[in-house]
Amino acid sequence: MKKDKVQMKSIRAKMLTWFGATLGILMLVFGFITYSNIKGTVIPLTQDLSQEILKARSAEVGRLIQGYLNEVKVLVGSDLIRSGNLETIGQDLLKNAEEINPDFEMILFADTRGEYITNTGDRGNVADRDYWVSIMENGASHAISDTMISKATSQSVFALAHAVTNEQGERIGIVAATVTLTTLSQIVQSINIGHSGISWIVDSSGLQVAHPDPTLTMKLNFLKSSAAGYQGLEAIGEKIIQGEAGQGLYVRPNGERFIAIFNPIPNTPGWSFGIAMLHSEFMERPEKLISNIAWLMVAMLLAMLLVIALLSGKISAPVLLLKKGVAEASTGNLDHRLDIHTGDEIQELADAFNRMTGDLKEHITRLTETTAAKERIQSELKIATDIQASLLPRIFPAFPERPEFDIFAAMDPAKEVGGDFYDFFFINQTNLCFLIADVSDKGVPAALYMMVAKTLLKSEGQRLGEPDRILAAVNNILAEGNDSCMFATVFCAILNTENGEVRFANAGHNPPLLIDAQGIHYLAMKSGFVLGPMEDTVYETERLVMQPGDTLFLYTDGVTEAANLENELYGEAQLLNSLKQKQGEPLASILQLIRAEVMKHANGAAQSDDVTMVAITYRGRPEA
């Protein structure tokens, strides 16, 4: 009996050797064939898919530029433009300067001599410009220029021009719009693929005219890139200027290997849109797939050898039962239980499976309840956000029938609901009350406190009519029963629309900025005590007189205290400098640009406070 047992082990060993060796050879051959086929298919497929994506992106940029040209074409149809009167057209362009597409640097009309006038009042001659020559001398109906330096602003721009004809069909000039390369760079910056992918635009001369890095815009020419330390980029540039779509590999001066994918941009004079990505990232997924398949083959071979070695009729039955139980559970039947009694690990696995399905069922029940509660809270917060937003004036221009002033405001809460607020309303026919406030804390408590404070400020404002009395009255109401010691900072002002006088009082709020003929500066004023913590606080009304064209800019500390990832604050000095750069622009544009600069400064850091701004410009009484 002992000899037979030893002989049985020997036979099983031989079977394992022969079956294992045969299976191993077959798996190796199959794996090699599979690896070769996948490598020859997946990588080209990835390249083709990337090219198709880029083609679609190029078409988007082309449609944008065509849209610009269509806007110019609409202007050409104006009867005033078709009159050809340079002075009248210039006055109309200047009058409607604020209505043009913000992507346009300027709009100009040039006559048959090339003399032009812009919507900013600049004059000059563009008879030497290619787009003017193409339309006025070569007979083209429209033209899009390569990049050039603007004669009016000295910025790098490209122009979109269209011929202008009079009622007799005679060509009398052109209308052109210029777009800064900064606008193009912002467009390409918004189009990225992968983590390292960067977008760019190259013109027909091989010059890179748009890039997220402004130091590379108008600096790098692909056809001369070897002098800058690039390898392989000149060959890519040759394909680009020939209007080809394709891909290419190049090496940066720092040794990084990049793959460039490029495609011509429709509706442009030979421009191409491209994306450069680290070669390692581009090949990461195909190589990972091939590697996973190779490892999967190895794992399959080892698993099959293990199955052959351990195959036994004694354990096959409980394993089959276990498999059926798992399949039953996978269909969603978590009440199914395994009844296995082998006295070994299979039984332990069956018991663990039974415990797992029970725990999973309980977990799903709890998760369903938690999810429902969370959705209910989210829905309530959404309703609260809508209610809060509806309390603030949101329609601009707010008083279109009142030409004496212009006012604009915006709020961006840090959470679903915030504690900042603003308001403006007429006390009587000539006195406009406007205010901005910041409630302590954030979220729902701050929002509730904000609604109470806003309601009180408006009701007391319309009743009392003076800033110091308004703040004192609201403070006494808020202080009563304020056990949580919440408070609000408030800047409250009243504009006399007849003479420009502003009466104001401050309750601990940030000083506003005054933009007048002398420049931009922070308003020197008394700080005052915040509203809410203490009754019978005295506030003082101060005065200033705004001249026509003067602007007051109000804000909360969510602007100046916005922090980036290095915890550096945006700061009052940076706000002052930003307003200097935006001086003279419409109020809506100023607020939007300041918000954009605050977000740029944050550089991805989470918003920690509400961002609220109000700007008011005094226009003066209209002439009778």
C-alpha positions, 0 to 999 in steps of 0.5 A, a space after each residue: 500500500 505504501 508503494 502504491 501511494 508513492 507510485 501515485 505521487 510519481 504519476 501525479 508529478 509526471 502529469 503535472 510536468 507534462 501538462 504544465 510544460 505543454 500549457 506553458 509553451 502554449 501560453 507563451 506562444 499565445 501571449 507573444 502573438 497577443 502582445 504583438 497584435 495589441 502593440 500594433 493596434 492600441 498605439 496607432 489607435 491612441 494616436 488617431 484618437 488624439 488627432 481626432 480630438 485635436 481636429 475637433 479643438 481646431 474646428 472650435 478655434 476656427 469657428 470662434 475666429 469665423 464668429 469674430 469675422 461674422 461680427 465684423 461683417 454685421 458692422 459692414 452692413 450698417 448704413 452709417 458705415 456705408 456712408 464712408 464719412 470718416 468723422 461720423 463713423 468715428 463718432 459712432 464707433 466711439 459712442 458705442 465702444 462699450 457694446 463691442 465684443 470684449 475679445 476685440 482690442 478695437 474696431 476701426 474703419 479705414 477709407 480708400 486711402 488707408 486713413 483710419 479711425 478707431 472706437 477709441 478715437 485713435 487715427 492713422 494709416 493702414 495702407 501698408 497692412 496686408 489685410 487692407 491691400 488684400 481687400 482694397 487692391 487685390 479685391 478680396 471680400 474679407 481678410 484675416 491677417 497674421 500677427 502684427 504690432 498694433 499701430 494704435 496700442 503697440 500690442 501684438 494683435 491679428 486683424 479680421 477685416 471686411 470690405 465696405 461698399 456704398 449703395 452703388 456697390 463701390 468699394 469705399 473702405 474696410 471695417 476691421 477688428 483687432 484681437 490681442 494675442 492675449 485673448 488667443 492665449 486665454 483660449 488655448 489655455 482653456 484647452 488641455 489634454 492630460 496633465 502635462 498637455 499644453 496648447 499653442 497656436 502657430 502662424 503661417 511663418 512658424 511663429 508661436 503666437 499663442 501659448 499659456 506661457 506669455 514668455 513663449 508667445 511671439 518668441 519661439 519660431 519653430 523653423 528656427 527652434 534649434 538655435 534655442 536648444 530644441 531638437 526635432 521641432 523644426 521638422 514639425 514646423 515644416 509640416 505646419 507651414 505646409 498646412 499638414 495635420 500630423 504628429 511629431 516627437 521633439 526634445 526640449 532644451 531641458 531634455 524632456 521628450 514631448 510629442 506634438 499633435 497639430 492640425 490646421 485651423 479653419 478660417 485662418 491664413 495658414 495657422 495651426 493649433 497644436 497640443 504638446 504632451 510629455 511622451 511618457 504620459 502619451 504612451 503611459 496608457 498603451 504601455 500600461 495596457 500591454 504590461 497588464 496583459 503580459 502580467 495577466 498572461 503570466 498570472 493565468 499560466 500560474 493559476 492554471 498550473 496551480 489548478 492542475 496541482 490542487 485539483 481534487 474532487 473532494 473540494 470541487 463540490 463545495 467550491 462549486 457551491 461557493 461559486 453559485 452563492 457568489 453568483 446569487 449575491 451578485 444578482 442582488 440577492 443578499 439574503 442567500 446563505 451558503 450551507 457548507 460543512 467541510 471542516 476546512 478553509 472552504 467552510 470558513 470562506 462560506 461563513 465569511 461570505 455569509 457574514 459579508 452579505 449580511 454586513 453588506 445588506 446592512 451597509 446598503 440600508 444605512 447608505 441609502 438612508 444617509 444618501 437620502 438625508 444628504 440629498 434632502 440637505 443639499 436640496 434645502 441648501 439649494 433653496 436657501 441659496 436661491 432665496 438669499 440670491 433673490 434678496 439681493 438686487 441682481 438686475 442691471 442697470 438697476 435704474 435705467 431711467 436715472 442717468 445721474 449715476 451708474 451702479 453695479 454689484 456682485 457677490 460670490 459666496 464661499 459656501 452654498 450660502 454666505 454672510 456678505 450682502 449689499 443693497 441700494 434703494 432710493 430714500 426719496 427722489 434725489 437720495 440713493 442709499 447704497 451699502 455693503 456688509 460682511 456678517 461674521 461666520 459663514 454658512 447658514 447662521 451667517 445667511 440668517 443673520 444677513 437676511 435680518 440685517 439687510 431687512 432692518 437696514 432697508 426699513 430703517 434707511 427709508 425711515 430715518 434717511 441719514 447714515 449715522 441714524 440708520 446704523 445706530 437704530 439697526 445696531 440697537 435692534 441687532 444687539 437685543 438678545 444677541 447671545 451668540 455675539 454675532 456681528 456685521 461690518 457695514 459701510 452705509 452711504 447716501 448719494 444726493 443725485 442732484 449735486 453729487 454729495 455723499 453722506 456716509 457712516 462706517 461700522 467697522 468695514 473696509 475703507 472704499 476706494 475713490 476714483 477721481 480726477 486725481 487718481 485712485 486712493 483709499 477713502 480716509 474715514 473713521 472706522 466705527 464699531 461693528 453692528 450687533 455686539 453692543 447697544 447704544 453705539 454712536 456712529 458719525 456721518 462724514 461727507 464727500 462730493 463726487 464730481 461727474 465721472 468719479 467712482 466709489 468702489 466698495 468691497 468686503 475682506 473676501 477680496 483683499 484677504 483671498 489667499 493662495 496655496 502659499 497663504 499669501 493674501 491678495 492685499 489692498 495694494 494689489 487691489 489698488 494697482 488692479 483698479 488703476 489698470 482697469 480705470 475707465 472701463 465699464 463697472 461690470 467689466 471692472 468687477 468681473 476683472 477684479 474677480 478674475 484676478 482674485 481667482 488667478 491669485 488664489 491659484 486653485 486654493 479653496 475660497 475661504 470667504 465671500 467675495 462681494 463688490 459694489 461700484 457706483 459712478 456719479 454722472 451728474 445731472 443731464 443737461 436740459 
